[in-house]
Amino acid sequence: MNKVKLYSLKEITEDNSQPPEPIIDNGVLLDGTILLIIGPPKSKKTFLTQNLAIAIASGQDFAGFKVPEAKKVMYLLAEGGYYPNRDRLKKMAPNIDANLILGHPTYLPINRPEYYDYLYELVKEDNPDVLILDPLIKFHDVDENSASQMSDVFGRTRTMMDELKISVITVHHTGKVLSRGGRGSSAIIGEYDSCIEIHNSGNNSTLLKYDMRHVETPPTKLLKFNKDTLWFENQSGIVELIESAGGYLPKEDLINSYGKPKATAYRHIKKAVASGLVEEDDKHLVLVE
């Protein structure tokens, strides 16, 4: 059992040390935390996760995700197999130097002591900063609707995180009712520090919704998926411009500063409104909270 370190109030108030740099900025993935990526089948959850893995391992930003510095990543991908994922990563990262190691376990239920011990030693030996488990269902064999059993799975994950000083990204499917978020017990939702919920939005657009426990939640983001590069890209700068203006911007000011033809600006505004990201009246655009 890990010993709990206790601090006096005096020690806390006199401590001026700087916290570790975020792994992905804006609270998306902080040091020593769990990021849960949730989405329905065919929503490109693993494409997004692979983009994030390469970005973290190479220290490169993409699609509005800010990566302050490169970190070592271990990605355990239990779906798709070696060759399809090899070909995908060749296309994603043809000229990228990234500290990323990939494994394809078929069965690794960490609720069982022998499998937990195996994963623990694997992570300890490779010593990554970030561990990715994709998808969650392949890393346990308990009833996902059982709060106590899923809490045990996440408890083991937290123990590993604390002892080996890692952050964790895990990928999870939504249930039959999409509005309820992740499949299974609410204990799963209660365990993450940050969450990205991914949805297809039509016309090759993808909607990302965030939930953060430790920082202010970023606004919903609209991305497009580039089928040639297999990377997500910003759909438009509409949301970012309104956000940078404090969430409220005269429509004419946005069009003048958008840097694209008026017809394109109006089309992007219409798409942002249709996606529920922005509200508009005759003269103003407002970011939806």
N, C-alpha and C positions, 0 to 999 in steps of 0.2 A: 504493500500500500504506500502511495506517495504521501510524504509528510506535508502538511499545510504550513506554509511560511506565514507568520503573523507579523504585522506592522503596527507600530504605535501611531496615533494620530500625529504626533510630533514628527516622526519619520516621514510620514506621507506629505505633510504640509511643507516640509523643508526639502523634499526631493525635487530637484530641478533637472533630472536626467530626461533625455529626449526619447520618446517611444520609437520603436522600430519603424522603418519606412513601410508603407502599405505595399503589398504585393501587386494588387490592382487598385488604383486610386479611387477616390470618392466612396471608400468604404466597401467596394465590391468584394475585395478579399484582403483582410487585414492579417497581420502576423498572428499565427496561433489560432486561427478561426476556421469554421466550416462554411463553405459556399455550397448551396444546393441549387442545382439547375434542374428545373421541372418543365415538362412539356408532354404533349400527346405524341403518339406514334407519328413518324414522318414529319416532325416539326424541325428536323435538323439539329437536335440537341447535341449529337456527337460531333457534327461539323463545328458547331459553336465551341464545344469543349476542346476540340483539337486546335482550333484557332487560338483559344486562350492559352492552351499548353505551349504552343510554339511561341506566342507573344511573350509569355512569362519567361520561358527558357532562353529567349534571345534578347529580351529587354526592349521589345519594339511595341509601339502603340498600334492599335487598329480600331476602326469604326467607333471612335470615341472612348475606347478603353485605354486608360493611361497606365503604363507599366514603368515605374520609376527606375528599376534596375533589373538586370537578368538574374534569375534564380534557377536552381537545379530542380528539375521536374521528373518524377516517376509516374508514368501513366499506365495503369492496369486496365486494359480494355477487353472486356469479356464477351463482346459481341462483334461479329463481322469477320473474324479470322485474320490471319497474318497477311495474306496476299492482297485482299481487297483494301485493307488499311495501309499496307505498304505503298500500293499504287496511288492511293489518295494523298498520303503524306509526300510522296515524290512530287505531286502536282502542287501541293500547298507550299512546300518549302524547298524549291529546287536550288536556291542559292543562299539559304539561311543557315548560319552556324549557331546551333542551339544546344544547350546542355539538357537534352531530353532523352530519357530512356523509356522504352515501351515494352510491355509484357502482355500476353494474352492468356490469362488463366481461364479455365472453363468452369471451375468450381472452387470457391475460396470462402466458405461461410465462417466468418470470424467469430460468430457466437460459439463455435466449437473450439476448445482450448488449443488443440493441436494445429488448427489452421490459423488461429490468431498468433500463436507462437511463431509459425512459419512466416507469416506476413511481417510480424514485428522484426524478426531477424533479417528478412529481405530488405526492409526499409533501413534498419540500423546499419547494414553493411554498405548499402549504396549511398546513404546519408543525403537524401534530397531535402529541399526546402518545402516542396509541395508534392503531395500525393494525390493522384486522381483515381477514383474508383468509379468505373462506368460499365454498366449501370448498378445501382444499389442492390437490386434484387439478386445479382450474382455473387454478392458478398455476405449473404446470410441465408439460412434456411428455416427461419422462424415465421410465424404468422404475422404478416404486415399489419393486420388489424389489432394486434395485441400491443397495448401501450407498454406493458412491462417488458415484453420480449424485445420490442424495438428500442426501448430505452436502454436495455442491456447492450444491444449492438452499438448504439451511439456512445454508451459509457465506455466500452472497450476502445472505440475510436478516439475518444477524448483522452483516455489514459495514454494511448500511443502518441497522440499529439503532444501531450504534456511532457512525456519522458524523452521523446526523440526530437522535440522542438520543430514540429512540422505544421503546416497548414494543409487542409484537406478540401478538395472539390469532389462532390459526388453527384451523380446524375440519376434522376428519378422520373418515373412515368406519372402522368396524371391519372386520376381515376375516371370512371365512366361519366361522372358529372364534372365537367371541366372547371366550373366556377368554384368547386371545392378544393382546387389545387391538387397537391400530390396524393397519390393512391395510398390507402392504408390508414393507420392510426394517426390521430392528431399529434401524437408524440414525435412523429417524424418532422412535422412542421415546427414543433416546439424546440427542436434540437439545433436548428441552423442559426448561424450568426448573420448570414446574408443569403438572399435568394434571388435568382433570376428565373422568371416564368416566361417561357418562350411559346409564341403562337404564330401560326401561319395567318397572314393578313391579306392574302390574295395578290395577284399580279406580281409574284415573286418577291413579295414584301414579308418581312418578319417583324413581329411586335415583341419587344422585351419589356416586361414589367418587373420592378424591383421591390424588395422588402428588406429593410436594414434594421438590425437590432441596436447598433451602437452609434450610428451616425444618421444624419438626415437622409431620407430616402430620395435618390435621384428621380427625375421625371421619367415617364415612360419613353422608350426610344423606338424609332422605326428604322429598320435596316433593310437592305436588299442583299441577296445572295448572288455572288458572281460565279456562275457555273464554269467559267473558264479557269479561274484561279482557285475556286472552292473557298474563298474568303468572304466573310460578311463585310459590307461597306455601309457607310451612312447613306440613308435613302435621300435625305436632303438636309440642308442646314436650317430649316425653318424652326424646328424646336430649339436648337442650340442658340439661334439668334434671339428668340423670345426669352429663353432662360437667362441669357447674358444681360438682357435689358431689365431683369427683375421679374419676369413672368408676364409682362404687359407691354404691348408695343403697338403704336399706330400702324395700320396696314400699309399705308403709303411709305412710311419710313422703312419698313421691312423690304418692300419691293425695290426701293431705291438703293438699299445697301446689300441686296441679295447677290448681285454680280451676275445675274442671268437675265435672259429676255423676260419681259413682263408676262408673256404667255406661260413660260415655264414656271415663274414664281407663282402665278395664280393656280397652276395645276398642282404644284407641290403644297400650296396652302389647302387646296381642296382635299388632297389626299391626307394631310395631317388632321384636318377636321373630321373626315370620314373615319379615320382610325381612332378617334376619341382622344387624340393628344392635345388638340387645340380647340378652343371655342372662338367664334368670331361674331361680330356685329357689323354694322355698315362701315365702321372706320377703324376698329381695333381688333387685335388678336390677343387672346389670353391663354396662357398655359394651363392645362387641366391638372389639378393636384392629384 
